[in-house]
Amino acid sequence: MANILVWGKTRDLISGEIPAGVAAEEVETLAAVQAVIEGKGSTLVLADPVRLEAEKGALETWVRTGGNRRALIVSATEGDAADDLIRRFPFLDDVLIKPLTPTRLRLRLDRALDTINSRRVIEQLDDALVRKSQELHELNHIGVALSAQRDIDKLLELILLKCREITAADGGSLYLVERGKDSETHTAYHLPVGSPFKVSRSFDEKSGYRSKSMLVVPMRDHQNTVIGVVQLINKKRDAKVVLQPVQLVEEMVIPFTSVDEELVTSLASQAAVAFENARLIQDIKNLFNAFVDASVTAVESRDPTTSGHSKRVATLTVGLAEKVDTIELGPFREVRFTRDQLQEIRYASLLHDFGKVGVREKVLIKGKKLYVGEMLVIRQRFAYIQRSLQAEHYKAELDAVRDGRATPDLLARLERDHAQRLAEIDAMLEMIAAANEPSILEEESFRALMDLTSRSYADADGGRQPYLTPNEAQALAIRRGSLSEKERREIESHVTHTYSFLSKIPWTGEFRRVPEIAYAHHEKLDGTGYPRKLAAEQIPLQSRMMTIADIFDALVAWDRPYKKSVPVARALDILREEAGAGKLDARILDLFVDAKVYERGLAGTTARPGG
């Protein structure tokens, strides 16, 4: 039966009887109109102009907010007043002319119902369009979020969270296909005959939870290969409801819809691509990290005594950067490092000595002032000199016997002279061996070495040869350490080689400063560093941190051929001395010591803690 709601008095609006099959109800107020419409549905509201005028403001607001979606509001007046009524109440759907007969009322009612139904269809279509637009917007938003996430664990959490949000699911799980294993995927509801798998209810039984509705959607990559499965549980009427106690499940949980399946399938497809991209990026990172580790191993294998140095420097430098990142006060309060920047520091630290591949190995591992082969030549030369002296001694004794001069006193004197000369040669060789050590050369030893270049012996061809060649004497005369100035420059060139090699690597944007950071790790704040003698303001903060880490590890690491390790306390004192001389950043060193960052680099070394 059709409904007519008369807002006012029926007799004032309708002439004659109400048409058959039509139910009419009188109400006095707008509130009553609203209540009837909510309860009965599609309704033709025939309003008295007096009532309209009385509640005009409230009626306009109600109509503007869509409250009249299920009603058609019309009024009736005399013919000459119709235009004025429309002007005063522009929100009316129609104005009927009195007298309003049953036949005209029936016609208006039929058309009203058609109009209301058409309006409802349009509104439903509009709602569906808005909902679909919102879904597409949300999917696009989710797609952007998925594409931006590179952390695989966080990406998986995001995928599951978004699937739950768009379906109002109470819970869910995400399963991934293990790489390298053949797999066949079935739905949880239609497992193959004889399958050893089943939908487990153990969680429900143990937790008191109840799974009533479930949606399981595969994640397919660009090759349509299933790489995972999204499982959603218990779609809720209201996403904000908490299903406790368990009795609420019956009331609040509804089946997942085909729209849910469509949305999750679309999201799962985006998620699969995002996951594959993230995994590909992670694989590339893993491959590059392995390349970096292999490069470090290759460099350090040329000098086994420095094994582990690059990794310890990386640990110390990154540790310093992490501490700087947490500071809220002081000179570093505004310094912050992102995760990529910390990784950039790590790469620069690991590869800071990569340029040593361009340094001759014999120079790289030179532990004494003379190379092993050079010292061996000297020892053989002095052994030859001793044998020559032995031959001269035997010849002198033989000549004395042959000439009849071989008295006991003469032979004894010849023996003493020979022993003295041999002892003198042994002393020279010992002095050379001592001078060969990478220690500070005393002035007396220096003069003695220079004297050996003027002393000579007869070679096998009778020519005269010096005890020490000028080159040998020059090498032994190195005042400190084991390297000549030329060799020191060659060692220092490893920094330039490092920069040259690292600059050839096509670093991505977030790691573009790796070559620059590594290039400055031997620079000093006072401009005495190498290779460019940069001023303090030209040295990156990351390089300053690496400089402290590099020097500390070089000091405390196990003994090397050219130096002894020092205790940790002494190493820190040396760093303080360098900072006091304006060579190292005292602020970073204070943090290095106060936060005990240096302890991170002691694992795997034989460093001694005491002084």
C-alpha positions as a Python dict, from the first residue, in 0.01 Angstrom:
ca = {
    (1, 'M'): (0, 0, 0),
    (2, 'A'): (128, 347, -95),
    (3, 'N'): (174, 612, 174),
    (4, 'I'): (74, 976, 185),
    (5, 'L'): (196, 1177, 481),
    (6, 'V'): (-16, 1486, 536),
    (7, 'W'): (174, 1755, 724),
    (8, 'G'): (-118, 1953, 852),
    (9, 'K'): (-492, 1887, 814),
    (10, 'T'): (-611, 1659, 536),
    (11, 'R'): (-932, 1854, 484),
    (12, 'D'): (-735, 2173, 421),
    (13, 'L'): (-535, 2015, 139),
    (14, 'I'): (-739, 1737, -26),
    (15, 'S'): (-1088, 1770, -176),
    (16, 'G'): (-1291, 1457, -139),
    (17, 'E'): (-1191, 1110, -33),
    (18, 'I'): (-840, 958, -20),
    (19, 'P'): (-782, 735, -327),
    (20, 'A'): (-838, 363, -276),
    (21, 'G'): (-524, 168, -182),
    (22, 'V'): (-359, 473, -35),
    (23, 'A'): (-287, 511, 337),
    (24, 'A'): (-287, 869, 467),
    (25, 'E'): (-149, 981, 800),
    (26, 'E'): (-159, 1325, 955),
    (27, 'V'): (132, 1478, 1148),
    (28, 'E'): (180, 1822, 1302),
    (29, 'T'): (557, 1876, 1316),
    (30, 'L'): (874, 1822, 1111),
    (31, 'A'): (1003, 1582, 1377),
    (32, 'A'): (694, 1369, 1329),
    (33, 'V'): (748, 1378, 951),
    (34, 'Q'): (1106, 1256, 996),
    (35, 'A'): (999, 977, 1232),
    (36, 'V'): (734, 846, 992),
    (37, 'I'): (971, 850, 695),
    (38, 'E'): (1236, 658, 892),
    (39, 'G'): (978, 395, 981),
    (40, 'K'): (779, 354, 661),
    (41, 'G'): (1016, 421, 377),
    (42, 'S'): (917, 589, 48),
    (43, 'T'): (658, 853, 118),
    (44, 'L'): (481, 1144, -52),
    (45, 'V'): (470, 1432, 195),
    (46, 'L'): (182, 1672, 131),
    (47, 'A'): (265, 1980, 337),
    (48, 'D'): (46, 2269, 439),
    (49, 'P'): (220, 2601, 346),
    (50, 'V'): (154, 2721, 699),
    (51, 'R'): (352, 2429, 841),
    (52, 'L'): (632, 2492, 592),
    (53, 'E'): (659, 2851, 699),
    (54, 'A'): (658, 2759, 1068),
    (55, 'E'): (961, 2527, 1040),
    (56, 'K'): (1128, 2663, 726),
    (57, 'G'): (1480, 2685, 867),
    (58, 'A'): (1487, 2336, 1013),
    (59, 'L'): (1325, 2195, 697),
    (60, 'E'): (1587, 2359, 472),
    (61, 'T'): (1867, 2213, 684),
    (62, 'W'): (1708, 1868, 678),
    (63, 'V'): (1667, 1875, 300),
    (64, 'R'): (2020, 2014, 244),
    (65, 'T'): (2173, 1729, 446),
    (66, 'G'): (1985, 1467, 244),
    (67, 'G'): (1723, 1379, 501),
    (68, 'N'): (1449, 1373, 236),
    (69, 'R'): (1610, 1098, 27),
    (70, 'R'): (1312, 867, 79),
    (71, 'A'): (1041, 1132, 50),
    (72, 'L'): (896, 1369, -208),
    (73, 'I'): (782, 1695, -49),
    (74, 'V'): (498, 1875, -225),
    (75, 'S'): (250, 2141, -121),
    (76, 'A'): (-89, 2262, -244),
    (77, 'T'): (-216, 2615, -289),
    (78, 'E'): (-446, 2829, -497),
    (79, 'G'): (-335, 2886, -856),
    (80, 'D'): (-242, 3250, -819),
    (81, 'A'): (-23, 3175, -513),
    (82, 'A'): (180, 2889, -667),
    (83, 'D'): (466, 3104, -798),
    (84, 'D'): (505, 3278, -466),
    (85, 'L'): (510, 2941, -282),
    (86, 'I'): (786, 2813, -510),
    (87, 'R'): (986, 3129, -453),
    (88, 'R'): (959, 3104, -75),
    (89, 'F'): (1026, 2728, -60),
    (90, 'P'): (1261, 2642, -350),
    (91, 'F'): (1341, 2304, -197),
    (92, 'L'): (988, 2172, -269),
    (93, 'D'): (971, 1892, -522),
    (94, 'D'): (640, 2018, -662),
    (95, 'V'): (349, 2255, -599),
    (96, 'L'): (-2, 2124, -671),
    (97, 'I'): (-296, 2348, -754),
    (98, 'K'): (-615, 2329, -548),
    (99, 'P'): (-863, 2176, -556),
    (100, 'L'): (-658, 1855, -514),
    (101, 'T'): (-892, 1576, -627),
    (102, 'P'): (-841, 1202, -557),
    (103, 'T'): (-760, 1137, -925),
    (104, 'R'): (-493, 1406, -941),
    (105, 'L'): (-359, 1294, -603),
    (106, 'R'): (-329, 934, -727),
    (107, 'L'): (-140, 1051, -1037),
    (108, 'R'): (93, 1266, -826),
    (109, 'L'): (151, 978, -585),
    (110, 'D'): (241, 734, -862),
    (111, 'R'): (484, 980, -1014),
    (112, 'A'): (627, 1054, -670),
    (113, 'L'): (698, 688, -610),
    (114, 'D'): (867, 664, -949),
    (115, 'T'): (1072, 974, -869),
    (116, 'I'): (1171, 841, -527),
    (117, 'N'): (1273, 506, -675),
    (118, 'S'): (1473, 679, -945),
    (119, 'R'): (1635, 897, -681),
    (120, 'R'): (1721, 589, -476),
    (121, 'V'): (1878, 418, -777),
    (122, 'I'): (2080, 730, -856),
    (123, 'E'): (2190, 757, -493),
    (124, 'Q'): (2290, 391, -488),
    (125, 'L'): (2488, 440, -805),
    (126, 'D'): (2646, 753, -659),
    (127, 'D'): (2732, 566, -338),
    (128, 'A'): (2878, 280, -538),
    (129, 'L'): (3081, 526, -746),
    (130, 'V'): (3205, 707, -435),
    (131, 'R'): (3285, 376, -267),
    (132, 'K'): (3468, 250, -574),
    (133, 'S'): (3655, 580, -601),
    (134, 'Q'): (3752, 553, -235),
    (135, 'E'): (3864, 195, -286),
    (136, 'L'): (4075, 291, -586),
    (137, 'H'): (4220, 587, -395),
    (138, 'E'): (4299, 363, -100),
    (139, 'L'): (4455, 101, -328),
    (140, 'N'): (4667, 370, -495),
    (141, 'H'): (4767, 505, -156),
    (142, 'I'): (4855, 156, -37),
    (143, 'G'): (5046, 90, -359),
    (144, 'V'): (5257, 401, -304),
    (145, 'A'): (5322, 298, 56),
    (146, 'L'): (5419, -54, -50),
    (147, 'S'): (5650, 74, -323),
    (148, 'A'): (5825, 308, -80),
    (149, 'Q'): (5899, 40, 179),
    (150, 'R'): (6234, -136, 134),
    (151, 'D'): (6256, -320, 466),
    (152, 'I'): (6112, -665, 391),
    (153, 'D'): (5991, -734, 746),
    (154, 'K'): (5815, -398, 766),
    (155, 'L'): (5676, -448, 415),
    (156, 'L'): (5519, -780, 513),
    (157, 'E'): (5365, -618, 821),
    (158, 'L'): (5231, -336, 604),
    (159, 'I'): (5079, -577, 351),
    (160, 'L'): (4891, -765, 621),
    (161, 'L'): (4782, -446, 799),
    (162, 'K'): (4638, -293, 481),
    (163, 'C'): (4457, -615, 387),
    (164, 'R'): (4293, -614, 729),
    (165, 'E'): (4203, -246, 709),
    (166, 'I'): (4026, -256, 372),
    (167, 'T'): (3823, -565, 468),
    (168, 'A'): (3763, -491, 838),
    (169, 'A'): (3921, -829, 918),
    (170, 'D'): (3990, -900, 1285),
    (171, 'G'): (4309, -1091, 1219),
    (172, 'G'): (4525, -1240, 951),
    (173, 'S'): (4840, -1421, 851),
    (174, 'L'): (5081, -1399, 560),
    (175, 'Y'): (5261, -1705, 429),
    (176, 'L'): (5555, -1699, 189),
    (177, 'V'): (5669, -1974, -46),
    (178, 'E'): (6023, -2082, 40),
    (179, 'R'): (6271, -2020, -236),
    (180, 'G'): (6410, -2314, -422),
    (181, 'K'): (6133, -2552, -320),
    (182, 'D'): (5870, -2692, -553),
    (183, 'S'): (5527, -2602, -427),
    (184, 'E'): (5163, -2647, -524),
    (185, 'T'): (4901, -2412, -387),
    (186, 'H'): (4540, -2501, -299),
    (187, 'T'): (4271, -2315, -109),
    (188, 'A'): (4226, -2405, 256),
    (189, 'Y'): (3868, -2508, 179),
    (190, 'H'): (3947, -2738, -112),
    (191, 'L'): (4263, -2925, -27),
    (192, 'P'): (4352, -3216, -259),
    (193, 'V'): (4245, -3566, -166),
    (194, 'G'): (4498, -3727, 64),
    (195, 'S'): (4661, -3393, 147),
    (196, 'P'): (4851, -3404, 478),
    (197, 'F'): (4738, -3047, 547),
    (198, 'K'): (4419, -2920, 707),
    (199, 'V'): (4278, -2599, 847),
    (200, 'S'): (4410, -2597, 1203),
    (201, 'R'): (4172, -2512, 1482),
    (202, 'S'): (4437, -2551, 1751),
    (203, 'F'): (4479, -2175, 1788),
    (204, 'D'): (4105, -2130, 1845),
    (205, 'E'): (4103, -2412, 2098),
    (206, 'K'): (4404, -2284, 2291),
    (207, 'S'): (4315, -1915, 2291),
    (208, 'G'): (3939, -1931, 2316),
    (209, 'Y'): (3914, -1741, 1987),
    (210, 'R'): (3661, -1841, 1724),
    (211, 'S'): (3724, -1822, 1351),
    (212, 'K'): (3389, -1779, 1177),
    (213, 'S'): (3471, -1628, 838),
    (214, 'M'): (3790, -1656, 636),
    (215, 'L'): (3933, -1519, 312),
    (216, 'V'): (4248, -1672, 159),
    (217, 'V'): (4401, -1500, -144),
    (218, 'P'): (4724, -1591, -328),
    (219, 'M'): (5001, -1337, -388),
    (220, 'R'): (5113, -1368, -751),
    (221, 'D'): (5416, -1202, -903),
    (222, 'H'): (5446, -1059, -1256),
    (223, 'Q'): (5494, -1411, -1392),
    (224, 'N'): (5170, -1523, -1224),
    (225, 'T'): (5369, -1743, -989),
    (226, 'V'): (5232, -1780, -638),
    (227, 'I'): (5491, -1642, -398),
    (228, 'G'): (5270, -1626, -90),
    (229, 'V'): (4921, -1636, 56),
    (230, 'V'): (4723, -1378, 254),
    (231, 'Q'): (4480, -1527, 505),
    (232, 'L'): (4221, -1301, 669),
    (233, 'I'): (3994, -1405, 954),
    (234, 'N'): (3659, -1276, 1080),
    (235, 'K'): (3523, -982, 884),
    (236, 'K'): (3356, -744, 1133),
    (237, 'R'): (3047, -532, 1081),
    (238, 'D'): (3231, -252, 1259),
    (239, 'A'): (3607, -245, 1215),
    (240, 'K'): (3653, -80, 1557),
    (241, 'V'): (3479, -356, 1751),
    (242, 'V'): (3693, -585, 1966),
    (243, 'L'): (3563, -942, 1953),
    (244, 'Q'): (3563, -993, 2327),
    (245, 'P'): (3391, -1177, 2476),
    (246, 'V'): (3387, -1453, 2220),
    (247, 'Q'): (3006, -1441, 2209),
    (248, 'L'): (3036, -1121, 2004),
    (249, 'V'): (3166, -1327, 1714),
    (250, 'E'): (2817, -1453, 1630),
    (251, 'E'): (2674, -1103, 1631),
    (252, 'M'): (2954, -897, 1478),
    (253, 'V'): (3130, -1132, 1232),
    (254, 'I'): (2994, -1155, 878),
    (255, 'P'): (3113, -1338, 565),
    (256, 'F'): (3374, -1180, 341),
    (257, 'T'): (3219, -1046, 21),
    (258, 'S'): (3316, -1074, -342),
    (259, 'V'): (3420, -707, -320),
    (260, 'D'): (3655, -798, -34),
    (261, 'E'): (3802, -1075, -244),
    (262, 'E'): (3845, -838, -539),
    (263, 'L'): (4012, -572, -325),
    (264, 'V'): (4245, -814, -148),
    (265, 'T'): (4332, -982, -477),
    (266, 'S'): (4426, -644, -622),
    (267, 'L'): (4621, -552, -311),
    (268, 'A'): (4789, -891, -299),
    (269, 'S'): (4900, -842, -660),
    (270, 'Q'): (5054, -504, -575),
    (271, 'A'): (5203, -651, -261),
    (272, 'A'): (5361, -937, -454),
    (273, 'V'): (5531, -696, -692),
    (274, 'A'): (5643, -473, -404),
    (275, 'F'): (5773, -775, -215),
    (276, 'E'): (5960, -907, -515),
    (277, 'N'): (6111, -562, -574),
    (278, 'A'): (6211, -533, -209),
    (279, 'R'): (6358, -882, -216),
    (280, 'L'): (6543, -804, -539),
    (281, 'I'): (6684, -487, -384),
    (282, 'Q'): (6785, -688, -76),
    (283, 'D'): (6948, -949, -298),
    (284, 'I'): (7142, -674, -475),
    (285, 'K'): (7247, -530, -138),
    (286, 'N'): (7352, -874, -19),
    (287, 'L'): (7548, -928, -338),
    (288, 'F'): (7718, -590, -305),
    (289, 'N'): (7792, -650, 63),
    (290, 'A'): (7951, -981, -32),
    (291, 'F'): (8155, -800, -298),
    (292, 'V'): (8269, -544, -40),
    (293, 'D'): (8363, -819, 206),
    (294, 'A'): (8550, -1006, -67),
    (295, 'S'): (8732, -686, -164),
    (296, 'V'): (8837, -627, 197),
    (297, 'T'): (8955, -986, 225),
    (298, 'A'): (9154, -953, -97),
    (299, 'V'): (9324, -634, 23),
    (300, 'E'): (9405, -768, 368),
    (301, 'S'): (9533, -1099, 231),
    (302, 'R'): (9823, -902, 82),
    (303, 'D'): (9917, -801, 437),
    (304, 'P'): (9790, -1073, 676),
    (305, 'T'): (9904, -875, 982),
    (306, 'T'): (9628, -623, 916),
    (307, 'S'): (9357, -889, 894),
    (308, 'G'): (9029, -759, 1036),
    (309, 'H'): (9148, -398, 1047),
    (310, 'S'): (8894, -264, 796),
    (311, 'K'): (8599, -433, 967),
    (312, 'R'): (8707, -307, 1308),
    (313, 'V'): (8743, 46, 1172),
    (314, 'A'): (8393, 17, 1024),
    (315, 'T'): (8254, -104, 1357),
    (316, 'L'): (8418, 183, 1545),
    (317, 'T'): (8323, 452, 1294),
    (318, 'V'): (7959, 343, 1266),
    (319, 'G'): (7948, 317, 1646),
    (320, 'L'): (8069, 675, 1674),
    (321, 'A'): (7811, 792, 1418),
    (322, 'E'): (7534, 616, 1610),
    (323, 'K'): (7641, 791, 1931),
    (324, 'V'): (7654, 1128, 1756),
    (325, 'D'): (7304, 1063, 1624),
    (326, 'T'): (7165, 1032, 1978),
    (327, 'I'): (7313, 1356, 2117),
    (328, 'E'): (7055, 1619, 2211),
    (329, 'L'): (7293, 1886, 2344),
    (330, 'G'): (7627, 2030, 2245),
    (331, 'P'): (7797, 2076, 1907),
    (332, 'F'): (7641, 1763, 1753),
    (333, 'R'): (7282, 1822, 1864),
    (334, 'E'): (7167, 1894, 1509),
    (335, 'V'): (7364, 1612, 1346),
    (336, 'R'): (7150, 1316, 1247),
    (337, 'F'): (7232, 1013, 1035),
    (338, 'T'): (6972, 812, 848),
    (339, 'R'): (7000, 438, 810),
    (340, 'D'): (7135, 485, 457),
    (341, 'Q'): (7392, 738, 580),
    (342, 'L'): (7512, 494, 844),
    (343, 'Q'): (7546, 231, 573),
    (344, 'E'): (7735, 486, 362),
    (345, 'I'): (7979, 533, 652),
    (346, 'R'): (8012, 158, 686),
    (347, 'Y'): (8097, 113, 318),
    (348, 'A'): (8350, 399, 327),
    (349, 'S'): (8513, 252, 637),
    (350, 'L'): (8530, -101, 501),
    (351, 'L'): (8686, 20, 177),
    (352, 'H'): (8909, 296, 314),
    (353, 'D'): (9223, 91, 245),
    (354, 'F'): (9105, -59, -84),
    (355, 'G'): (9368, 146, -269),
    (356, 'K'): (9642, -70, -117),
    (357, 'V'): (9591, -303, -411),
    (358, 'G'): (9779, -36, -606),
    (359, 'V'): (10078, -44, -370),
    (360, 'R'): (10362, -288, -430),
    (361, 'E'): (10329, -577, -190),
    (362, 'K'): (10690, -564, -74),
    (363, 'V'): (10643, -201, 25),
    (364, 'L'): (10307, -275, 184),
    (365, 'I'): (10442, -544, 416),
    (366, 'K'): (10788, -397, 465),
    (367, 'G'): (10867, -449, 832),
    (368, 'K'): (11232, -345, 838),
    (369, 'K'): (11441, -82, 665),
    (370, 'L'): (11591, -333, 422),
    (371, 'Y'): (11387, -578, 222),
    (372, 'V'): (11443, -943, 307),
    (373, 'G'): (11641, -1002, -10),
    (374, 'E'): (11862, -699, 54),
    (375, 'M'): (11950, -812, 405),
    (376, 'L'): (12023, -1160, 274),
    (377, 'V'): (12267, -1014, 19),
    (378, 'I'): (12446, -822, 297),
    (379, 'R'): (12473, -1134, 513),
    (380, 'Q'): (12615, -1329, 219),
    (381, 'R'): (12858, -1043, 145),
    (382, 'F'): (12984, -1037, 501),
    (383, 'A'): (13013, -1416, 503),
    (384, 'Y'): (13225, -1381, 187),
    (385, 'I'): (13437, -1114, 359),
    (386, 'Q'): (13487, -1346, 655),
    (387, 'R'): (13587, -1632, 427),
    (388, 'S'): (13825, -1397, 248),
    (389, 'L'): (13981, -1304, 580),
    (390, 'Q'): (14002, -1673, 667),
    (391, 'A'): (14181, -1742, 341),
    (392, 'E'): (14421, -1451, 400),
    (393, 'H'): (14492, -1584, 750),
    (394, 'Y'): (14570, -1935, 627),
    (395, 'K'): (14791, -1791, 351),
    (396, 'A'): (14988, -1583, 604),
    (397, 'E'): (15046, -1887, 826),
    (398, 'L'): (15149, -2098, 524),
    (399, 'D'): (15395, -1828, 406),
    (400, 'A'): (15548, -1811, 756),
    (401, 'V'): (15601, -2186, 764),
    (402, 'R'): (15740, -2194, 413),
    (403, 'D'): (15981, -1906, 488),
    (404, 'G'): (16091, -2062, 818),
    (405, 'R'): (15940, -1780, 1022),
    (406, 'A'): (15668, -1985, 1186),
    (407, 'T'): (15766, -1931, 1548),
    (408, 'P'): (15503, -1992, 1817),
    (409, 'D'): (15486, -1623, 1897),
    (410, 'L'): (15429, -1531, 1532),
    (411, 'L'): (15159, -1790, 1484),
    (412, 'A'): (14987, -1680, 1805),
    (413, 'R'): (14995, -1318, 1696),
    (414, 'L'): (14853, -1409, 1353),
    (415, 'E'): (14573, -1601, 1524),
    (416, 'R'): (14489, -1309, 1753),
    (417, 'D'): (14482, -1063, 1463),
    (418, 'H'): (14255, -1296, 1264),
    (419, 'A'): (14012, -1343, 1554),
    (420, 'Q'): (13999, -968, 1609),
    (421, 'R'): (13919, -902, 1245),
    (422, 'L'): (13645, -1167, 1245),
    (423, 'A'): (13496, -1019, 1562),
    (424, 'E'): (13504, -678, 1398),
    (425, 'I'): (13309, -816, 1100),
    (426, 'D'): (13054, -979, 1337),
    (427, 'A'): (13012, -649, 1519),
    (428, 'M'): (12952, -469, 1189),
    (429, 'L'): (12688, -722, 1093),
    (430, 'E'): (12518, -694, 1432),
    (431, 'M'): (12517, -316, 1399),
    (432, 'I'): (12359, -345, 1054),
    (433, 'A'): (12097, -587, 1188),
    (434, 'A'): (12017, -346, 1473),
    (435, 'A'): (11999, -49, 1237),
    (436, 'N'): (11765, -251, 1016),
    (437, 'E'): (11497, -249, 1287),
    (438, 'P'): (11223, 18, 1248),
    (439, 'S'): (11342, 208, 1553),
    (440, 'I'): (11495, 550, 1605),
    (441, 'L'): (11855, 554, 1471),
    (442, 'E'): (12115, 703, 1706),
    (443, 'E'): (12371, 950, 1569),
    (444, 'E'): (12664, 719, 1654),
    (445, 'S'): (12511, 431, 1462),
    (446, 'F'): (12443, 664, 1170),
    (447, 'R'): (12811, 768, 1149),
    (448, 'A'): (12924, 406, 1174),
    (449, 'L'): (12694, 308, 888),
    (450, 'M'): (12824, 589, 670),
    (451, 'D'): (13182, 471, 746),
    (452, 'L'): (13104, 126, 603),
    (453, 'T'): (13045, 274, 260),
    (454, 'S'): (13410, 380, 249),
    (455, 'R'): (13550, 44, 358),
    (456, 'S'): (13601, -215, 87),
    (457, 'Y'): (13697, -574, 22),
    (458, 'A'): (13837, -761, -281),
    (459, 'D'): (13576, -949, -482),
    (460, 'A'): (13639, -1273, -674),
    (461, 'D'): (13769, -1075, -972),
    (462, 'G'): (14008, -873, -761),
    (463, 'G'): (13800, -556, -780),
    (464, 'R'): (13726, -347, -475),
    (465, 'Q'): (13367, -339, -343),
    (466, 'P'): (13222, -139, -48),
    (467, 'Y'): (13103, -313, 267),
    (468, 'L'): (12770, -128, 220),
    (469, 'T'): (12643, 24, -104),
    (470, 'P'): (12517, 383, -90),
    (471, 'N'): (12157, 262, -140),
    (472, 'E'): (12189, 14, 148),
    (473, 'A'): (12339, 276, 375),
    (474, 'Q'): (12067, 523, 282),
    (475, 'A'): (11796, 268, 367),
    (476, 'L'): (11960, 178, 700),
    (477, 'A'): (12001, 547, 780),
    (478, 'I'): (11622, 601, 794),
    (479, 'R'): (11585, 790, 1119),
    (480, 'R'): (11245, 648, 1221),
    (481, 'G'): (11034, 360, 1104),
    (482, 'S'): (11110, 130, 816),
    (483, 'L'): (11012, 331, 510),
    (484, 'S'): (11217, 563, 297),
    (485, 'E'): (11058, 888, 190),
    (486, 'K'): (10982, 741, -152),
    (487, 'E'): (10827, 430, 0),
    (488, 'R'): (10626, 639, 243),
    (489, 'R'): (10481, 839, -46),
    (490, 'E'): (10395, 513, -220),
    (491, 'I'): (10214, 387, 90),
    (492, 'E'): (10032, 718, 124),
    (493, 'S'): (9926, 694, -239),
    (494, 'H'): (9684, 417, -135),
    (495, 'V'): (9438, 692, -34),
    (496, 'T'): (9439, 837, -384),
    (497, 'H'): (9410, 487, -530),
    (498, 'T'): (9115, 423, -300),
    (499, 'Y'): (8937, 736, -421),
    (500, 'S'): (9013, 653, -783),
    (501, 'F'): (8880, 298, -751),
    (502, 'L'): (8571, 390, -548),
    (503, 'S'): (8484, 673, -785),
    (504, 'K'): (8450, 420, -1066),
    (505, 'I'): (8171, 239, -882),
    (506, 'P'): (7824, 369, -986),
    (507, 'W'): (7704, 439, -632),
    (508, 'T'): (7333, 503, -591),
    (509, 'G'): (7230, 844, -460),
    (510, 'E'): (7222, 755, -92),
    (511, 'F'): (7582, 626, -105),
    (512, 'R'): (7730, 885, -340),
    (513, 'R'): (7969, 1027, -75),
    (514, 'V'): (8150, 697, -7),
    (515, 'P'): (8455, 794, -221),
    (516, 'E'): (8474, 1141, -63),
    (517, 'I'): (8453, 1008, 294),
    (518, 'A'): (8719, 744, 238),
    (519, 'Y'): (8941, 997, 55),
    (520, 'A'): (8981, 1215, 365),
    (521, 'H'): (9051, 951, 632),
    (522, 'H'): (9422, 1045, 659),
    (523, 'E'): (9367, 1421, 662),
    (524, 'K'): (9442, 1620, 981),
    (525, 'L'): (9262, 1928, 1108),
    (526, 'D'): (9584, 2133, 1104),
    (527, 'G'): (9645, 2062, 735),
    (528, 'T'): (9936, 1821, 789),
    (529, 'G'): (9750, 1513, 668),
    (530, 'Y'): (9766, 1351, 328),
    (531, 'P'): (9721, 1331, 38),
    (532, 'R'): (9555, 1674, -9),
    (533, 'K'): (9651, 1850, 317),
    (534, 'L'): (9292, 1964, 367),
    (535, 'A'): (9197, 2232, 617),
    (536, 'A'): (8963, 2141, 904),
    (537, 'E'): (8648, 2281, 742),
    (538, 'Q'): (8712, 2074, 429),
    (539, 'I'): (8718, 1741, 613),
    (540, 'P'): (8376, 1568, 637),
    (541, 'L'): (8255, 1476, 986),
    (542, 'Q'): (8235, 1112, 881),
    (543, 'S'): (8603, 1118, 779),
    (544, 'R'): (8703, 1275, 1111),
    (545, 'M'): (8535, 990, 1295),
    (546, 'M'): (8704, 734, 1071),
    (547, 'T'): (9046, 893, 1132),
    (548, 'I'): (9015, 839, 1508),
    (549, 'A'): (8891, 482, 1459),
    (550, 'D'): (9171, 404, 1211),
    (551, 'I'): (9450, 536, 1435),
    (552, 'F'): (9313, 365, 1745),
    (553, 'D'): (9291, 24, 1580),
    (554, 'A'): (9637, 60, 1426),
    (555, 'L'): (9776, 134, 1773),
    (556, 'V'): (9611, -143, 1974),
    (557, 'A'): (9599, -420, 1713),
    (558, 'W'): (9839, -710, 1749),
    (559, 'D'): (10207, -659, 1679),
    (560, 'R'): (10300, -582, 1322),
    (561, 'P'): (10646, -632, 1170),
    (562, 'Y'): (10716, -259, 1180),
    (563, 'K'): (10565, -178, 1522),
    (564, 'K'): (10453, -316, 1856),
    (565, 'S'): (10096, -287, 1977),
    (566, 'V'): (10031, -52, 2269),
    (567, 'P'): (9787, -87, 2560),
    (568, 'V'): (9443, 70, 2521),
    (569, 'A'): (9513, 336, 2783),
    (570, 'R'): (9832, 440, 2605),
    (571, 'A'): (9652, 444, 2268),
    (572, 'L'): (9388, 680, 2409),
    (573, 'D'): (9664, 903, 2550),
    (574, 'I'): (9828, 919, 2207),
    (575, 'L'): (9494, 1018, 2052),
    (576, 'R'): (9452, 1290, 2316),
    (577, 'E'): (9801, 1419, 2235),
    (578, 'E'): (9709, 1434, 1867),
    (579, 'A'): (9384, 1615, 1950),
    (580, 'G'): (9573, 1855, 2175),
    (581, 'A'): (9808, 1933, 1888),
    (582, 'G'): (9507, 2026, 1673),
    (583, 'K'): (9529, 1724, 1444),
    (584, 'L'): (9219, 1529, 1555),
    (585, 'D'): (8868, 1647, 1642),
    (586, 'A'): (8873, 1668, 2024),
    (587, 'R'): (8490, 1670, 2044),
    (588, 'I'): (8463, 1340, 1860),
    (589, 'L'): (8751, 1193, 2062),
    (590, 'D'): (8576, 1287, 2387),
    (591, 'L'): (8265, 1102, 2269),
    (592, 'F'): (8481, 808, 2154),
    (593, 'V'): (8631, 780, 2504),
    (594, 'D'): (8337, 882, 2726),
    (595, 'A'): (8090, 650, 2550),
    (596, 'K'): (8355, 376, 2538),
    (597, 'V'): (8298, 331, 2168),
    (598, 'Y'): (8655, 201, 2146),
    (599, 'E'): (8551, -118, 2327),
    (600, 'R'): (8355, -225, 2019),
    (601, 'G'): (8679, -263, 1826),
    (602, 'L'): (8866, -473, 2082),
    (603, 'A'): (8698, -804, 2001),
    (604, 'G'): (8930, -1030, 1809),
    (605, 'T'): (9247, -833, 1894),
    (606, 'T'): (9517, -897, 2150),
    (607, 'A'): (9497, -540, 2278),
    (608, 'R'): (9587, -491, 2642),
    (609, 'P'): (9356, -273, 2852),
    (610, 'G'): (9614, -145, 3099),
    (611, 'G'): (9901, 100, 3068),
}
